[in-house]
Amino acid sequence: KAVATRKALTVKMLVLLGLWAAMSGGILVFRIWYFEAPFPQPVEAKYAGLSPETMRNGVAYVMNSLFGDSQALTATAIIVIAAALVLVISELAAGEFNLYVILSLLYCAAYLAFAVLSGGDWMEGGRFLVFFIPVAMAFIPMALARLTGRVLPLALVTAIVAGLQTAAIVDFARYRSTGMPLWATPAGKDNLSGCSWFERRNRINLRDAPVISRLDGIVTQMTESGRSPVVILSGQMGAAAYHLAVKHRGKVRFQDRCGLTDRTFTSAGTTRNLPRGRMGLQLWYEPYFAKSVKLQKIDHLPRPDIIFDIGSVPDRLLADHGYTAVYRQAGRVVSTSAWFPGRDVIADEFIAVRTDLLTALGNPE
């Protein structure tokens, strides 16, 4: 009977493996056919290859995500690691391995290896780790079942872990999230007419709202004067690019400075060998302007009509290369909730337009 059970389990695992291989192979073939690349564009823009520095960054990312700021999350991580060790030791002691446990442990180990070897990520919340967290949390009751068959310890530990997770969520919302609670309102309400309810809940989007409004006006003026497509350079291909693309479909062309959404700079001979990192291609504006002539003459990239981005670029640098800043904002985007202030969101952002186009636009400063 035991042999038959093992055979049936092996068949199930082989079927699951076959389904996984078929689906993964199908996705890979589709990517190569549709995108002409085996991996998504952010991989091309961010991955700098295996190196000691990449792995150090990856280890730091894992450690900061699990043991960084939240004591509740740190305690949960320690409990999960202890549970995983109990399972490993018990499996080795038993001599007859539970295939489900082994595959779960390997699954978690593989994702941890991915986080380390990729160099980690810049976003809050440890998004490279969320894929295996549900499986890792399941190690806790499995380990308790190996140690004791009593219900009371299991119920007690479950309550403790649930409490720690709740505390970690509250802590994240209070100090590390860019969102706002339902009852809070943004400190300023200007230029929010085009924002959805969901966008109004996040202060990153609120930072971009005035910029989107200004960009919309400038692009509208350009297209009405017969300029199409309007070429826009930025390292921010989020809300602003989305709203512009929806409203001015087919009339705007974006150049992603970081190379996360298009291949403008990751394929161009002048810039494709630049260093890569967590934010993508490392191409800020001073080196961009230094390479701009080659990008236009050798790589045949059109000169941007508009540049917008977070942070600040000196007026002199813009002017030296034929651009004029027509909008700048500074300060911080804050929530009215004192209990959930969230992560600090700096509002610094700018829009620059080709100086030779300002006359046709009526100088929209």
C-alpha positions as CSV (number, residue, x, y, z in Angstrom):
1,K,0.0,0.0,0.0
2,A,2.8,2.4,0.9
3,V,4.5,1.7,-2.5
4,A,1.2,2.3,-4.4
5,T,0.7,5.6,-2.5
6,R,4.2,6.8,-3.4
7,K,3.7,5.8,-7.0
8,A,0.4,7.7,-7.1
9,L,2.0,10.8,-5.5
10,T,4.9,10.6,-8.0
11,V,2.4,10.5,-10.9
12,K,0.6,13.6,-9.5
13,M,3.9,15.5,-9.1
14,L,5.0,14.6,-12.7
15,V,1.6,15.8,-14.0
16,L,2.0,19.1,-12.1
17,L,5.6,19.4,-13.4
18,G,4.4,18.8,-17.0
19,L,1.6,21.4,-16.7
20,W,4.1,23.9,-15.3
21,A,6.6,23.2,-18.1
22,A,3.9,23.5,-20.7
23,M,2.5,26.8,-19.3
24,S,6.0,28.3,-18.8
25,G,7.1,27.2,-22.3
26,G,3.9,28.7,-23.8
27,I,4.6,32.1,-22.0
28,L,8.2,32.0,-23.2
29,V,7.2,31.4,-26.8
30,F,4.6,34.1,-26.7
31,R,7.2,36.6,-25.3
32,I,9.7,35.8,-28.0
33,W,7.0,36.0,-30.7
34,Y,5.2,39.2,-29.5
35,F,8.0,41.1,-27.7
36,E,11.0,39.6,-29.5
37,A,12.6,39.0,-26.2
38,P,12.6,36.1,-23.7
39,F,12.2,38.3,-20.6
40,P,10.2,41.4,-19.8
41,Q,11.9,44.8,-20.6
42,P,12.5,45.7,-16.9
43,V,14.8,42.6,-16.7
44,E,16.9,44.0,-19.6
45,A,17.0,47.5,-18.0
46,K,17.7,46.5,-14.4
47,Y,19.8,43.3,-14.4
48,A,23.5,44.0,-14.3
49,G,24.6,40.4,-14.4
50,L,26.0,38.1,-11.6
51,S,28.6,39.9,-9.5
52,P,29.7,40.1,-5.8
53,E,28.1,43.6,-5.7
54,T,24.8,42.3,-7.1
55,M,24.6,39.5,-4.5
56,R,25.6,41.9,-1.7
57,N,22.7,44.2,-2.7
58,G,20.4,41.2,-2.9
59,V,21.3,40.0,0.6
60,A,20.9,43.5,1.9
61,Y,17.5,43.7,0.3
62,V,16.3,40.4,1.9
63,M,17.7,41.4,5.3
64,N,16.1,44.8,5.2
65,S,12.8,43.5,4.0
66,L,12.6,40.8,6.7
67,F,14.5,42.4,9.6
68,G,14.6,46.1,8.7
69,D,12.2,48.4,10.4
70,S,9.3,46.5,11.8
71,Q,9.8,44.5,15.0
72,A,6.6,42.6,14.4
73,L,7.8,41.5,10.9
74,T,11.2,40.6,12.3
75,A,9.5,38.3,15.0
76,T,7.3,36.7,12.3
77,A,10.4,36.1,10.1
78,I,12.2,34.4,13.0
79,I,9.3,32.2,13.7
80,V,9.0,31.1,10.0
81,I,12.8,30.4,9.8
82,A,12.6,28.3,13.0
83,A,9.6,26.4,11.6
84,A,11.5,25.7,8.3
85,L,14.5,24.4,10.3
86,V,12.2,22.1,12.3
87,L,10.8,20.7,9.0
88,V,14.3,20.2,7.5
89,I,15.6,18.4,10.6
90,S,12.5,16.3,10.9
91,E,12.6,15.3,7.3
92,L,16.3,14.3,7.6
93,A,15.5,12.3,10.8
94,A,12.6,10.5,9.2
95,G,14.5,9.2,6.3
96,E,11.3,9.0,4.2
97,F,10.7,12.4,2.7
98,N,7.4,14.2,2.4
99,L,7.4,15.3,-1.2
100,Y,5.0,18.3,-0.5
101,V,7.3,19.6,2.3
102,I,10.5,19.2,0.2
103,L,8.9,21.0,-2.8
104,S,7.6,23.8,-0.6
105,L,11.1,24.3,1.0
106,L,12.7,24.2,-2.4
107,Y,10.2,26.7,-3.8
108,C,10.9,29.2,-1.0
109,A,14.7,28.7,-1.4
110,A,14.5,29.3,-5.1
111,Y,12.6,32.6,-4.7
112,L,15.1,33.7,-2.0
113,A,17.9,32.9,-4.4
114,F,16.2,34.9,-7.1
115,A,15.9,37.9,-4.7
116,V,19.6,37.7,-3.9
117,L,21.0,37.0,-7.4
118,S,18.9,39.7,-9.0
119,G,20.2,42.4,-6.6
120,G,16.9,43.1,-4.9
121,D,14.5,45.9,-5.6
122,W,13.8,49.6,-4.7
123,M,10.1,49.5,-3.8
124,E,8.8,49.4,-0.3
125,G,7.1,46.3,1.0
126,G,9.5,43.6,-0.2
127,R,7.6,42.7,-3.4
128,F,10.3,40.2,-4.5
129,L,9.4,38.1,-1.4
130,V,5.6,38.1,-1.5
131,F,5.4,35.1,-3.9
132,F,6.6,32.6,-1.3
133,I,5.3,34.2,1.9
134,P,2.0,32.2,2.0
135,V,3.9,29.0,1.5
136,A,6.5,30.0,4.2
137,M,3.7,30.9,6.7
138,A,2.4,27.3,6.2
139,F,5.6,26.0,7.7
140,I,4.5,27.1,11.1
141,P,1.5,24.8,11.6
142,M,3.4,22.0,9.8
143,A,6.3,22.3,12.2
144,L,4.0,22.4,15.2
145,A,2.3,19.2,13.9
146,R,5.7,17.6,13.9
147,L,6.5,18.7,17.4
148,T,3.1,18.2,19.1
149,G,-0.3,16.9,18.1
150,R,-2.1,19.1,20.6
151,V,-4.5,21.7,19.4
152,L,-3.9,24.3,22.1
153,P,-0.2,25.1,21.1
154,L,-1.3,25.3,17.5
155,A,-4.2,27.7,18.3
156,L,-1.9,29.8,20.6
157,V,0.9,30.2,18.0
158,T,-1.6,30.9,15.3
159,A,-3.1,33.7,17.4
160,I,0.4,35.1,18.0
161,V,1.4,35.0,14.4
162,A,-1.9,36.6,13.3
163,G,-1.3,39.4,15.9
164,L,2.2,40.0,14.7
165,Q,1.1,40.2,11.1
166,T,-1.6,42.7,12.0
167,A,0.9,44.8,13.8
168,A,3.3,44.6,10.8
169,I,0.5,45.8,8.5
170,V,-0.4,48.7,10.7
171,D,3.3,49.6,11.1
172,F,3.8,49.5,7.3
173,A,0.7,51.7,6.8
174,R,1.8,54.2,9.4
175,Y,5.5,54.7,8.4
176,R,6.3,53.1,5.1
177,S,3.3,53.3,2.8
178,T,2.7,56.1,0.3
179,G,-1.0,55.6,0.5
180,M,-3.6,57.2,2.8
181,P,-6.4,55.8,5.0
182,L,-9.9,56.0,3.7
183,W,-10.8,58.9,6.1
184,A,-7.8,61.0,5.2
185,T,-7.7,63.7,2.5
186,P,-4.8,65.2,0.6
187,A,-3.4,68.4,2.0
188,G,-4.0,70.1,-1.4
189,K,-6.9,69.4,-3.8
190,D,-5.7,71.3,-6.9
191,N,-5.7,69.6,-10.3
192,L,-7.4,66.4,-9.0
193,S,-10.4,66.5,-11.3
194,G,-8.9,63.9,-13.7
195,C,-7.8,61.5,-10.9
196,S,-9.8,58.5,-10.0
197,W,-10.8,57.7,-6.4
198,F,-8.1,55.1,-6.2
199,E,-5.4,57.5,-7.5
200,R,-6.4,60.0,-4.8
201,R,-5.6,57.4,-2.1
202,N,-1.9,57.4,-3.0
203,R,0.4,60.4,-2.5
204,I,2.7,59.5,-5.3
205,N,-0.2,60.0,-7.7
206,L,-1.2,63.2,-5.9
207,R,2.4,64.4,-6.5
208,D,2.0,63.8,-10.2
209,A,-1.5,65.3,-10.6
210,P,-0.5,68.9,-11.2
211,V,2.3,67.8,-13.6
212,I,-0.3,65.7,-15.5
213,S,-2.5,68.7,-15.8
214,R,0.3,70.9,-17.1
215,L,1.6,68.3,-19.5
216,D,-1.9,67.7,-20.9
217,G,-2.2,71.4,-21.7
218,I,1.2,71.6,-23.3
219,V,0.7,68.4,-25.4
220,T,-2.8,69.7,-26.5
221,Q,-1.2,73.0,-27.7
222,M,1.5,71.1,-29.6
223,T,-0.9,68.7,-31.3
224,E,-3.4,71.5,-32.2
225,S,-0.5,73.4,-33.8
226,G,0.1,70.3,-36.0
227,R,3.0,68.7,-34.1
228,S,2.6,64.9,-33.9
229,P,3.8,62.8,-32.5
230,V,5.0,64.8,-29.5
231,V,8.2,63.2,-28.2
232,I,8.4,63.1,-24.4
233,L,11.5,62.1,-22.4
234,S,11.2,61.0,-18.8
235,G,12.2,58.5,-16.2
236,Q,8.6,58.4,-14.9
237,M,6.5,56.1,-17.0
238,G,3.7,55.7,-14.5
239,A,0.5,57.8,-14.0
240,A,1.6,60.8,-16.1
241,A,2.5,58.7,-19.1
242,Y,-0.7,56.6,-18.7
243,H,-3.0,59.6,-18.7
244,L,-1.2,61.3,-21.6
245,A,-1.3,58.1,-23.7
246,V,-5.0,57.6,-23.0
247,K,-6.0,61.1,-23.9
248,H,-3.6,61.7,-26.8
249,R,-3.5,58.2,-28.2
250,G,-1.2,57.9,-31.2
251,K,-0.1,61.6,-30.8
252,V,2.6,61.1,-28.2
253,R,5.8,59.1,-28.2
254,F,7.7,58.3,-25.0
255,Q,11.4,57.8,-24.4
256,D,11.9,56.0,-21.1
257,R,15.2,57.3,-19.7
258,C,15.4,54.2,-17.4
259,G,14.6,51.8,-20.2
260,L,11.8,50.0,-18.2
261,T,9.0,50.4,-20.7
262,D,10.7,50.6,-24.0
263,R,14.0,49.8,-25.7
264,T,14.8,53.4,-26.8
265,F,18.0,53.5,-24.8
266,T,18.7,49.9,-24.0
267,S,19.0,49.2,-27.7
268,A,20.7,52.4,-28.9
269,G,24.4,51.8,-29.5
270,T,25.3,55.0,-27.6
271,T,23.6,54.0,-24.4
272,R,23.0,50.2,-24.3
273,N,26.3,49.6,-22.5
274,L,25.6,52.0,-19.6
275,P,25.5,50.6,-16.1
276,R,22.2,49.1,-14.9
277,G,20.7,48.9,-11.4
278,R,17.5,48.7,-9.4
279,M,16.1,51.8,-11.0
280,G,16.9,50.6,-14.5
281,L,19.4,52.1,-17.0
282,Q,21.6,54.6,-15.2
283,L,21.1,57.6,-17.5
284,W,20.5,60.9,-15.7
285,Y,20.3,64.2,-17.6
286,E,23.9,65.4,-17.6
287,P,25.2,62.2,-19.3
288,Y,22.0,62.2,-21.4
289,F,22.7,65.6,-22.8
290,A,26.4,64.7,-23.3
291,K,25.3,61.9,-25.5
292,S,22.3,63.6,-27.1
293,V,24.0,64.5,-30.4
294,K,25.2,60.9,-30.9
295,L,21.7,59.6,-30.1
296,Q,20.2,61.8,-32.8
297,K,22.9,61.4,-35.5
298,I,24.0,57.8,-34.9
299,D,21.0,56.1,-33.4
300,H,18.5,58.3,-35.2
301,L,16.4,59.1,-32.1
302,P,14.2,62.1,-32.4
303,R,15.0,65.1,-30.1
304,P,12.5,65.2,-27.2
305,D,9.9,68.1,-27.4
306,I,9.2,67.8,-23.7
307,I,11.2,66.6,-20.7
308,F,9.5,65.9,-17.3
309,D,10.8,64.1,-14.3
310,I,11.0,63.9,-10.5
311,G,13.8,65.7,-8.8
312,S,15.4,68.8,-10.3
313,V,17.6,69.7,-13.2
314,P,19.5,73.0,-13.2
315,D,18.1,75.7,-15.5
316,R,21.6,76.3,-16.9
317,L,22.0,72.7,-18.0
318,L,18.6,72.8,-19.6
319,A,19.3,76.1,-21.3
320,D,22.7,75.0,-22.6
321,H,20.9,72.2,-24.5
322,G,18.0,74.2,-25.8
323,Y,15.3,73.6,-23.1
324,T,13.4,75.9,-20.8
325,A,11.8,74.9,-17.6
326,V,8.1,75.9,-17.8
327,Y,7.0,74.3,-14.5
328,R,8.6,73.3,-11.2
329,Q,7.1,72.1,-8.0
330,A,8.7,71.4,-4.6
331,G,7.9,70.5,-1.0
332,R,6.2,67.4,0.3
333,V,2.9,65.6,-0.3
334,V,1.3,65.0,3.1
335,S,-1.8,63.3,4.5
336,T,-4.2,64.8,6.9
337,S,-4.1,61.7,9.1
338,A,-1.8,62.2,12.1
339,W,-1.9,58.5,13.0
340,F,-1.0,57.3,9.5
341,P,1.4,59.9,8.0
342,G,3.1,57.2,5.9
343,R,6.4,57.5,4.1
344,D,7.8,60.9,3.2
345,V,6.9,61.8,-0.4
346,I,8.9,64.6,-1.8
347,A,7.0,66.6,-4.4
348,D,10.0,67.9,-6.5
349,E,9.2,67.6,-10.2
350,F,9.7,69.7,-13.3
351,I,8.6,70.1,-16.9
352,A,10.9,71.5,-19.6
353,V,10.0,72.3,-23.2
354,R,12.3,72.9,-26.2
355,T,13.0,76.6,-26.2
356,D,12.4,76.9,-30.0
357,L,8.9,75.6,-29.5
358,L,7.8,78.0,-26.8
359,T,6.8,80.8,-29.2
360,A,4.4,78.6,-31.0
361,L,3.0,77.5,-27.6
362,G,2.5,81.1,-26.4
363,N,5.3,80.6,-23.8
364,P,3.3,78.5,-21.3
365,E,5.5,79.4,-18.2
